[in-house]
């Protein structure tokens, strides 16, 4: 697991770099050519952003794929962000705002895509768009809740990947305080 620091956050906080990372997160390792076609950008621009993401540790070359001319990129592992670490530096705070706002938009787009698609009844019944508004928690309780939910999701990460009828599933969780 890798923690995002101020320098790497500023390197990440760019809409195209975030779209590149999302594409690799969702669809697996890719080349600059495949990403350029998928994202509607030119290969040179994508290559430059891929190298920058690698410089900051978000990506690495996949040595088991490609040739000297065709470089495949993958995500080396999980990345963790603690927003409270960036509140005192205005420049990093701006990068954090760009990153978080883009992240929320991508989460929204994923849900919107699901709602717009025509899934069979069994998938619609199994899926959930839930909202719990009546919790009253301390910061420590909220952190514990998030850790428990993450542990449950971790148990399912590879559980159904080989089963017939298994589909790729996105689980999104937003948990945050609300001022009355």
Z-matrix of the N, CA and C atoms (Angstrom, degrees):
N
C 1 1.449
C 2 1.531 1 108.42
N 3 1.320 2 116.15 1 136.74
C 4 1.456 3 121.80 2 -176.73
C 5 1.525 4 109.29 3 -118.65
N 6 1.321 5 116.09 4 132.96
C 7 1.462 6 121.28 5 178.32
C 8 1.523 7 109.42 6 -91.48
N 9 1.318 8 115.89 7 136.51
C 10 1.462 9 121.07 8 177.66
C 11 1.527 10 108.34 9 -78.86
N 12 1.327 11 115.81 10 126.93
C 13 1.463 12 120.37 11 175.62
C 14 1.533 13 108.45 12 -104.38
N 15 1.331 14 116.70 13 178.65
C 16 1.463 15 121.22 14 -174.69
C 17 1.531 16 111.57 15 -61.19
N 18 1.312 17 118.02 16 -42.99
C 19 1.466 18 121.60 17 -178.82
C 20 1.529 19 110.80 18 -64.34
N 21 1.325 20 116.75 19 -47.21
C 22 1.463 21 119.04 20 -177.53
C 23 1.533 22 111.61 21 -71.19
N 24 1.330 23 117.60 22 -29.00
C 25 1.463 24 120.23 23 176.11
C 26 1.523 25 109.99 24 -64.81
N 27 1.334 26 117.02 25 -42.88
C 28 1.464 27 119.51 26 178.01
C 29 1.531 28 110.42 27 -64.72
N 30 1.325 29 117.61 28 -32.55
C 31 1.465 30 120.83 29 176.66
C 32 1.513 31 113.13 30 -70.85
N 33 1.310 32 117.08 31 -27.59
C 34 1.464 33 121.62 32 -178.55
C 35 1.523 34 113.00 33 -87.01
N 36 1.316 35 117.05 34 -31.38
C 37 1.469 36 122.33 35 -170.00
C 38 1.528 37 112.11 36 -72.80
N 39 1.310 38 115.35 37 67.04
C 40 1.455 39 122.85 38 176.29
C 41 1.529 40 106.55 39 -143.45
N 42 1.327 41 118.30 40 129.51
C 43 1.467 42 120.22 41 -173.88
C 44 1.534 43 114.63 42 -54.01
N 45 1.334 44 118.34 43 -41.28
C 46 1.461 45 119.56 44 -179.14
C 47 1.527 46 111.35 45 -69.48
N 48 1.327 47 117.35 46 -40.68
C 49 1.475 48 119.27 47 178.33
C 50 1.521 49 110.39 48 -63.08
N 51 1.308 50 116.50 49 -37.46
C 52 1.466 51 119.35 50 178.60
C 53 1.529 52 110.94 51 -69.15
N 54 1.321 53 117.92 52 -35.52
C 55 1.462 54 120.75 53 176.53
C 56 1.530 55 110.78 54 -68.13
N 57 1.315 56 116.59 55 -36.80
C 58 1.470 57 120.82 56 177.00
C 59 1.523 58 109.62 57 -62.36
N 60 1.316 59 116.59 58 -49.17
C 61 1.467 60 120.07 59 179.50
C 62 1.524 61 111.12 60 -60.57
N 63 1.312 62 116.93 61 -43.08
C 64 1.459 63 120.06 62 179.86
C 65 1.527 64 110.74 63 -61.57
N 66 1.329 65 117.15 64 -42.57
C 67 1.465 66 120.54 65 179.95
C 68 1.525 67 110.82 66 -60.78
N 69 1.316 68 117.16 67 -41.18
C 70 1.466 69 120.35 68 179.31
C 71 1.522 70 110.38 69 -72.65
N 72 1.331 71 117.88 70 -37.94
C 73 1.469 72 120.96 71 176.48
C 74 1.520 73 110.86 72 -60.01
N 75 1.330 74 117.46 73 -43.93
C 76 1.453 75 121.67 74 -174.92
C 77 1.527 76 113.28 75 -79.49
N 78 1.330 77 117.57 76 -37.57
C 79 1.459 78 120.30 77 -171.66
C 80 1.523 79 114.52 78 -115.73
N 81 1.322 80 117.58 79 0.82
C 82 1.455 81 119.91 80 176.97
C 83 1.523 82 112.90 81 89.07
N 84 1.338 83 116.06 82 -177.23
C 85 1.467 84 121.27 83 -176.66
C 86 1.524 85 112.49 84 -51.06
N 87 1.333 86 115.51 85 148.62
C 88 1.465 87 120.84 86 -176.08
C 89 1.518 88 110.13 87 -151.87
N 90 1.326 89 114.90 88 163.02
C 91 1.460 90 121.88 89 174.02
C 92 1.521 91 108.83 90 -100.90
N 93 1.328 92 116.58 91 168.57
C 94 1.465 93 119.36 92 177.02
C 95 1.529 94 110.32 93 -63.02
N 96 1.330 95 117.41 94 -33.97
C 97 1.476 96 120.51 95 179.50
C 98 1.529 97 111.65 96 -66.05
N 99 1.332 98 116.71 97 -45.60
C 100 1.468 99 118.58 98 -179.48
C 101 1.526 100 110.62 99 -67.14
N 102 1.329 101 116.66 100 -38.53
C 103 1.464 102 119.75 101 178.33
C 104 1.525 103 111.24 102 -67.41
N 105 1.340 104 117.29 103 -40.28
C 106 1.465 105 120.86 104 179.48
C 107 1.525 106 110.11 105 -60.07
N 108 1.336 107 116.77 106 -44.16
C 109 1.473 108 120.31 107 179.33
C 110 1.522 109 110.74 108 -65.38
N 111 1.328 110 116.99 109 -43.07
C 112 1.463 111 120.85 110 -177.50
C 113 1.522 112 111.93 111 -68.18
N 114 1.343 113 117.32 112 -36.70
C 115 1.460 114 120.71 113 -173.93
C 116 1.528 115 113.37 114 -98.89
N 117 1.332 116 117.13 115 -3.25
C 118 1.461 117 120.08 116 178.49
C 119 1.515 118 113.62 117 70.57
N 120 1.315 119 116.72 118 34.77
C 121 1.469 120 122.24 119 179.78
C 122 1.523 121 108.63 120 -121.58
N 123 1.336 122 117.66 121 168.05
C 124 1.457 123 118.33 122 177.19
C 125 1.537 124 110.20 123 -85.58
N 126 1.313 125 115.56 124 154.75
C 127 1.460 126 122.01 125 -173.90
C 128 1.527 127 112.14 126 -61.36
N 129 1.325 128 117.44 127 -38.78
C 130 1.466 129 120.78 128 -179.77
C 131 1.523 130 112.04 129 -61.56
N 132 1.316 131 116.32 130 -44.07
C 133 1.464 132 120.50 131 178.37
C 134 1.522 133 110.70 132 -63.13
N 135 1.328 134 116.28 133 -45.81
C 136 1.466 135 120.50 134 179.63
C 137 1.523 136 110.06 135 -61.57
N 138 1.340 137 117.69 136 -44.29
C 139 1.473 138 121.43 137 -179.70
C 140 1.522 139 111.17 138 -58.64
N 141 1.330 140 116.82 139 -42.71
C 142 1.463 141 120.60 140 179.89
C 143 1.527 142 110.53 141 -62.24
N 144 1.331 143 116.49 142 -45.12
C 145 1.464 144 120.49 143 -179.85
C 146 1.531 145 111.28 144 -67.93
N 147 1.330 146 118.03 145 -35.66
C 148 1.467 147 121.07 146 176.84
C 149 1.527 148 110.42 147 -61.49
N 150 1.325 149 116.79 148 -45.27
C 151 1.476 150 119.99 149 179.48
C 152 1.526 151 111.10 150 -63.29
N 153 1.322 152 116.96 151 -38.95
C 154 1.468 153 120.59 152 178.19
C 155 1.526 154 110.93 153 -65.56
N 156 1.330 155 116.99 154 -42.70
C 157 1.468 156 120.32 155 176.81
C 158 1.526 157 110.79 156 -62.14
N 159 1.319 158 117.19 157 -38.39
C 160 1.469 159 120.85 158 177.82
C 161 1.524 160 110.55 159 -67.31
N 162 1.319 161 117.19 160 -40.15
C 163 1.471 162 121.47 161 178.49
C 164 1.529 163 111.32 162 -58.29
N 165 1.316 164 116.57 163 -33.87
C 166 1.465 165 121.59 164 -179.93
C 167 1.531 166 113.13 165 -91.65
N 168 1.334 167 116.95 166 2.44
C 169 1.455 168 120.71 167 174.81
C 170 1.518 169 116.37 168 86.44
N 171 1.334 170 117.76 169 8.78
C 172 1.465 171 120.57 170 179.88
C 173 1.524 172 112.53 171 -82.08
N 174 1.324 173 116.60 172 -25.63
C 175 1.455 174 122.66 173 179.86
C 176 1.518 175 109.69 174 -133.10
N 177 1.330 176 114.40 175 160.88
C 178 1.460 177 120.90 176 171.31
C 179 1.521 178 107.57 177 -145.18
N 180 1.331 179 115.22 178 157.92
C 181 1.456 180 118.75 179 175.80
C 182 1.513 181 109.10 180 -69.59
N 183 1.329 182 115.54 181 144.96
C 184 1.461 183 122.47 182 177.14
C 185 1.527 184 106.66 183 -95.65
N 186 1.350 185 117.48 184 100.68
C 187 1.467 186 120.13 185 -173.49
C 188 1.528 187 113.94 186 -67.26
N 189 1.308 188 118.31 187 -17.81
C 190 1.455 189 120.84 188 -179.01
C 191 1.514 190 114.18 189 -83.44
N 192 1.324 191 117.16 190 -0.01
C 193 1.470 192 120.87 191 -177.44
C 194 1.517 193 110.00 192 -130.41
N 195 1.301 194 114.92 193 157.21
C 196 1.452 195 120.99 194 169.33
C 197 1.511 196 114.37 195 81.84
N 198 1.332 197 112.89 196 -172.06
C 199 1.456 198 122.96 197 -179.19
C 200 1.517 199 107.36 198 -132.73
N 201 1.328 200 116.19 199 -173.25
C 202 1.467 201 118.70 200 177.94
C 203 1.530 202 111.24 201 -63.93
N 204 1.337 203 116.52 202 -31.40
C 205 1.470 204 120.21 203 179.86
C 206 1.520 205 112.50 204 -85.18
N 207 1.325 206 116.88 205 -27.63
C 208 1.461 207 121.07 206 -175.77
C 209 1.523 208 108.74 207 -112.45
N 210 1.310 209 115.90 208 105.81
C 211 1.463 210 120.76 209 -178.92
C 212 1.529 211 109.37 210 -98.93
N 213 1.315 212 115.51 211 126.57
C 214 1.461 213 121.73 212 175.87
C 215 1.517 214 108.49 213 -97.78
N 216 1.317 215 116.40 214 142.34
C 217 1.460 216 122.58 215 -178.11
C 218 1.521 217 109.53 216 -120.49
N 219 1.324 218 115.07 217 143.80
C 220 1.468 219 121.15 218 177.99
C 221 1.521 220 108.92 219 -140.49
N 222 1.312 221 114.76 220 166.15
C 223 1.460 222 121.56 221 177.54
C 224 1.525 223 107.44 222 -92.74
N 225 1.335 224 117.91 223 124.97
C 226 1.466 225 120.15 224 -174.17
C 227 1.522 226 115.86 225 -72.42
N 228 1.301 227 119.90 226 -20.18
C 229 1.462 228 121.96 227 -178.68
C 230 1.513 229 110.57 228 170.43
N 231 1.303 230 115.25 229 -169.29
C 232 1.468 231 120.60 230 -179.51
C 233 1.513 232 111.49 231 -73.60
N 234 1.323 233 113.81 232 149.19
C 235 1.459 234 121.06 233 176.10
C 236 1.519 235 107.82 234 -122.49
N 237 1.325 236 115.90 235 137.51
C 238 1.455 237 121.53 236 -177.83
C 239 1.526 238 109.06 237 -118.97
N 240 1.325 239 115.06 238 136.14
C 241 1.459 240 121.47 239 178.63
C 242 1.516 241 108.86 240 -121.95
N 243 1.322 242 116.93 241 129.64
C 244 1.459 243 122.20 242 172.96
C 245 1.526 244 107.10 243 -113.34
N 246 1.337 245 118.17 244 98.43
C 247 1.467 246 121.06 245 -176.09
C 248 1.527 247 114.08 246 -56.84
N 249 1.328 248 117.75 247 -27.94
C 250 1.465 249 119.65 248 -178.04
C 251 1.528 250 112.31 249 -64.60
N 252 1.316 251 117.75 250 -19.26
C 253 1.467 252 121.05 251 179.90
C 254 1.526 253 112.79 252 -73.01
N 255 1.336 254 117.91 253 -12.49
C 256 1.461 255 120.90 254 -171.91
C 257 1.522 256 114.22 255 -115.72
N 258 1.299 257 117.37 256 10.42
C 259 1.461 258 120.32 257 -173.82
C 260 1.525 259 114.26 258 -73.68
N 261 1.331 260 118.43 259 -24.11
C 262 1.456 261 120.81 260 -174.29
C 263 1.531 262 114.77 261 -89.63
N 264 1.334 263 117.70 262 -12.91
C 265 1.461 264 121.72 263 -177.50
C 266 1.524 265 109.08 264 -108.42
N 267 1.361 266 117.57 265 111.18
C 268 1.477 267 120.06 266 -175.78
C 269 1.533 268 113.40 267 -57.55
N 270 1.337 269 118.67 268 -39.01
C 271 1.463 270 120.84 269 -178.60
C 272 1.530 271 110.58 270 -66.42
N 273 1.312 272 116.29 271 -44.12
C 274 1.459 273 120.06 272 179.45
C 275 1.525 274 109.97 273 -70.79
N 276 1.313 275 116.60 274 -33.84
C 277 1.467 276 120.41 275 177.48
C 278 1.524 277 110.96 276 -60.91
N 279 1.356 278 117.04 277 -39.29
C 280 1.466 279 120.49 278 176.83
C 281 1.529 280 110.35 279 -64.04
N 282 1.328 281 117.09 280 -42.04
C 283 1.468 282 120.61 281 177.86
C 284 1.532 283 110.14 282 -63.29
N 285 1.325 284 116.76 283 -40.48
C 286 1.460 285 121.13 284 177.73
C 287 1.526 286 110.66 285 -61.68
N 288 1.329 287 116.82 286 -43.14
C 289 1.464 288 120.85 287 178.74
C 290 1.531 289 111.09 288 -61.26
N 291 1.338 290 117.23 289 -44.76
C 292 1.467 291 121.20 290 178.26
C 293 1.521 292 109.40 291 -59.55
N 294 1.320 293 116.44 292 -47.82
C 295 1.459 294 121.74 293 -178.26
C 296 1.535 295 111.19 294 -60.97
N 297 1.328 296 117.34 295 -51.35
C 298 1.463 297 120.77 296 -176.06
C 299 1.526 298 112.21 297 -66.10
N 300 1.322 299 117.31 298 -40.64
C 301 1.470 300 119.91 299 179.13
C 302 1.534 301 110.84 300 -64.64
N 303 1.319 302 116.79 301 -40.99
C 304 1.459 303 119.86 302 178.23
C 305 1.528 304 110.53 303 -66.16
N 306 1.308 305 116.22 304 -39.66
C 307 1.464 306 121.26 305 179.09
C 308 1.530 307 110.95 306 -61.00
N 309 1.318 308 116.66 307 -45.61
C 310 1.466 309 121.23 308 179.76
C 311 1.534 310 110.19 309 -63.37
N 312 1.323 311 117.33 310 -39.81
C 313 1.465 312 120.07 311 178.42
C 314 1.529 313 110.99 312 -64.22
N 315 1.328 314 117.03 313 -40.93
C 316 1.465 315 120.03 314 179.10
C 317 1.532 316 110.44 315 -66.55
N 318 1.328 317 118.02 316 -39.40
C 319 1.464 318 121.03 317 176.33
C 320 1.528 319 110.12 318 -60.84
N 321 1.316 320 116.05 319 -45.28
C 322 1.459 321 120.65 320 178.50
C 323 1.533 322 110.25 321 -60.36
N 324 1.335 323 116.94 322 -45.53
C 325 1.462 324 120.73 323 -179.10
C 326 1.532 325 111.67 324 -60.72
N 327 1.328 326 116.92 325 -37.33
C 328 1.466 327 119.80 326 178.54
C 329 1.533 328 111.00 327 -63.86
N 330 1.317 329 116.53 328 -45.20
C 331 1.470 330 120.16 329 179.25
C 332 1.522 331 109.44 330 -65.14
N 333 1.307 332 117.10 331 -43.61
C 334 1.465 333 121.44 332 -179.81
C 335 1.530 334 110.34 333 -60.06
N 336 1.324 335 117.47 334 -42.08
C 337 1.468 336 121.22 335 177.62
C 338 1.519 337 110.59 336 -60.51
N 339 1.336 338 117.19 337 -45.19
C 340 1.467 339 120.62 338 177.85
C 341 1.531 340 110.76 339 -58.68
N 342 1.316 341 116.89 340 -47.18
C 343 1.466 342 121.11 341 -178.24
C 344 1.530 343 110.68 342 -62.57
N 345 1.319 344 117.50 343 -36.33
C 346 1.465 345 121.72 344 -178.01
C 347 1.531 346 113.19 345 -77.66
N 348 1.330 347 117.36 346 -18.49
C 349 1.462 348 120.38 347 -178.51
C 350 1.531 349 110.57 348 -83.48
N 351 1.317 350 115.25 349 159.16
C 352 1.456 351 121.90 350 -178.43
C 353 1.529 352 109.13 351 -102.23
N 354 1.328 353 117.23 352 90.29
C 355 1.459 354 121.69 353 -179.71
C 356 1.529 355 109.78 354 -93.51
N 357 1.345 356 116.94 355 146.67
C 358 1.466 357 119.94 356 176.09
C 359 1.533 358 110.76 357 -60.04
N 360 1.321 359 115.51 358 158.66
C 361 1.460 360 121.37 359 -177.31
C 362 1.510 361 114.59 360 -54.76
N 363 1.341 362 117.96 361 -39.09
C 364 1.466 363 119.78 362 -178.80
C 365 1.535 364 111.48 363 -62.86
N 366 1.349 365 117.29 364 -34.64
C 367 1.461 366 119.77 365 177.05
C 368 1.523 367 110.97 366 -75.70
N 369 1.308 368 117.59 367 -38.12
C 370 1.463 369 119.91 368 177.99
C 371 1.522 370 110.87 369 -65.00
N 372 1.321 371 116.49 370 -36.65
C 373 1.466 372 120.15 371 177.79
C 374 1.532 373 111.30 372 -69.73
N 375 1.326 374 116.99 373 -35.88
C 376 1.466 375 121.09 374 -177.51
C 377 1.529 376 112.32 375 -77.10
N 378 1.315 377 117.30 376 -30.13
C 379 1.464 378 121.23 377 -177.93
C 380 1.531 379 110.52 378 -73.53
N 381 1.324 380 115.88 379 164.90
C 382 1.467 381 120.02 380 179.83
C 383 1.522 382 110.28 381 -146.19
N 384 1.292 383 114.73 382 135.57
C 385 1.465 384 121.91 383 167.92
C 386 1.523 385 104.29 384 -121.15
N 387 1.314 386 115.35 385 92.82
C 388 1.462 387 120.90 386 -170.89
C 389 1.522 388 111.30 387 -113.21
N 390 1.305 389 114.02 388 159.12
C 391 1.458 390 121.30 389 -178.67
C 392 1.525 391 107.66 390 -151.29
N 393 1.300 392 116.78 391 115.55
C 394 1.468 393 120.88 392 177.22
C 395 1.516 394 107.45 393 -106.74
N 396 1.326 395 116.69 394 119.13
C 397 1.470 396 121.12 395 -174.03
C 398 1.517 397 113.64 396 -110.49
N 399 1.318 398 118.39 397 -5.32
C 400 1.464 399 119.48 398 -170.52
C 401 1.530 400 113.88 399 -105.31
N 402 1.311 401 117.97 400 16.54
C 403 1.462 402 119.64 401 177.05
C 404 1.527 403 110.10 402 -81.17
N 405 1.302 404 116.08 403 144.12
C 406 1.460 405 121.89 404 172.11
C 407 1.517 406 105.66 405 -129.21
N 408 1.342 407 116.28 406 109.76
C 409 1.461 408 121.70 407 -172.52
C 410 1.518 409 111.16 408 -131.30
N 411 1.303 410 114.95 409 155.71
C 412 1.461 411 121.36 410 169.97
C 413 1.532 412 107.59 411 -85.64
N 414 1.327 413 118.12 412 166.07
C 415 1.470 414 118.56 413 175.58
C 416 1.535 415 112.47 414 -55.83
N 417 1.317 416 117.43 415 -39.72
C 418 1.471 417 120.34 416 179.52
C 419 1.534 418 111.23 417 -64.89
N 420 1.321 419 117.01 418 -39.79
C 421 1.462 420 120.15 419 178.31
C 422 1.531 421 111.43 420 -67.39
N 423 1.328 422 116.77 421 -40.05
C 424 1.457 423 120.24 422 178.14
C 425 1.531 424 110.49 423 -63.49
N 426 1.314 425 116.89 424 -41.83
C 427 1.461 426 120.73 425 177.53
C 428 1.531 427 110.28 426 -62.74
N 429 1.317 428 117.51 427 -43.53
C 430 1.469 429 121.27 428 178.90
C 431 1.531 430 110.63 429 -62.59
N 432 1.320 431 117.34 430 -41.97
C 433 1.461 432 121.49 431 177.62
C 434 1.527 433 110.44 432 -59.16
N 435 1.326 434 116.72 433 -47.93
C 436 1.463 435 121.24 434 179.87
C 437 1.524 436 111.54 435 -61.63
N 438 1.324 437 117.29 436 -40.23
C 439 1.470 438 120.55 437 179.10
C 440 1.526 439 111.26 438 -66.12
N 441 1.322 440 117.45 439 -39.88
C 442 1.470 441 120.56 440 177.83
C 443 1.524 442 111.16 441 -65.28
N 444 1.323 443 116.97 442 -42.96
C 445 1.462 444 120.24 443 178.97
C 446 1.532 445 110.58 444 -64.26
N 447 1.318 446 117.12 445 -40.67
C 448 1.465 447 120.70 446 178.38
C 449 1.529 448 110.85 447 -63.07
N 450 1.323 449 117.39 448 -38.80
C 451 1.468 450 120.92 449 178.42
C 452 1.527 451 110.84 450 -63.76
N 453 1.315 452 117.20 451 -39.95
C 454 1.466 453 120.55 452 177.68
C 455 1.535 454 109.92 453 -64.38
N 456 1.323 455 117.08 454 -45.78
C 457 1.463 456 120.69 455 179.69
C 458 1.521 457 110.49 456 -62.61
N 459 1.331 458 117.68 457 -40.40
C 460 1.471 459 121.19 458 177.59
C 461 1.526 460 111.61 459 -57.54
N 462 1.329 461 117.71 460 -36.81
C 463 1.470 462 120.76 461 179.15
C 464 1.529 463 111.69 462 -64.14
N 465 1.313 464 117.64 463 -27.83
C 466 1.456 465 121.80 464 -177.94
C 467 1.537 466 113.21 465 -96.45
N 468 1.301 467 118.43 466 -3.03
C 469 1.458 468 121.55 467 -172.65
C 470 1.525 469 112.90 468 -53.88
N 471 1.307 470 119.19 469 -47.54
C 472 1.469 471 121.41 470 179.65
C 473 1.524 472 112.59 471 -114.48
N 474 1.313 473 118.06 472 5.63
C 475 1.466 474 122.19 473 -172.04
C 476 1.526 475 114.00 474 -61.00
N 477 1.317 476 119.02 475 -42.35
C 478 1.453 477 120.04 476 -174.28
C 479 1.514 478 114.34 477 -106.55
N 480 1.332 479 117.60 478 7.63
C 481 1.461 480 119.76 479 -172.08
C 482 1.519 481 113.81 480 -61.90
N 483 1.330 482 119.09 481 -27.45
C 484 1.465 483 120.80 482 -178.17
C 485 1.523 484 112.61 483 -99.81
N 486 1.302 485 118.21 484 -5.43
C 487 1.461 486 120.71 485 -176.82
C 488 1.525 487 111.49 486 -77.90
N 489 1.320 488 115.51 487 142.49
C 490 1.456 489 120.62 488 177.20
C 491 1.529 490 109.15 489 -64.51
N 492 1.304 491 115.63 490 137.25
C 493 1.456 492 120.73 491 179.40
C 494 1.519 493 113.68 492 86.49
N 495 1.332 494 116.88 493 -1.68
C 496 1.464 495 119.56 494 179.55
C 497 1.529 496 109.56 495 -73.39
N 498 1.305 497 116.87 496 135.75
C 499 1.460 498 123.90 497 176.66
C 500 1.525 499 107.57 498 -116.48
N 501 1.311 500 116.48 499 158.55
C 502 1.465 501 120.51 500 173.02
C 503 1.526 502 107.25 501 -70.08
N 504 1.308 503 116.51 502 134.62
C 505 1.465 504 121.73 503 -176.11
C 506 1.527 505 108.52 504 -124.94
N 507 1.309 506 115.77 505 139.57
C 508 1.461 507 121.93 506 174.56
C 509 1.520 508 107.48 507 -106.85
N 510 1.317 509 116.26 508 129.30
C 511 1.460 510 121.34 509 173.40
C 512 1.520 511 105.89 510 -113.65
N 513 1.312 512 116.27 511 120.15
C 514 1.457 513 121.74 512 177.58
C 515 1.519 514 108.12 513 -113.81
N 516 1.293 515 115.36 514 136.89
C 517 1.454 516 120.00 515 178.86
C 518 1.524 517 108.07 516 -135.80
N 519 1.291 518 115.52 517 125.68
C 520 1.452 519 120.22 518 172.03
C 521 1.523 520 106.62 519 -120.04
N 522 1.298 521 116.17 520 124.04
C 523 1.470 522 119.77 521 177.16
C 524 1.529 523 106.62 522 -133.08
N 525 1.302 524 114.95 523 122.14
C 526 1.462 525 119.42 524 -175.47
C 527 1.533 526 109.63 525 -156.00
N 528 1.333 527 116.17 526 156.66
C 529 1.470 528 118.41 527 178.34
C 530 1.533 529 110.33 528 -75.32
N 531 1.308 530 114.89 529 157.94
C 532 1.462 531 122.28 530 178.38
C 533 1.517 532 108.39 531 -129.46
N 534 1.299 533 115.86 532 127.46
C 535 1.464 534 119.73 533 174.98
C 536 1.522 535 108.50 534 -78.33
N 537 1.301 536 117.12 535 135.52
C 538 1.482 537 121.37 536 -176.85
C 539 1.496 538 112.64 537 -67.29
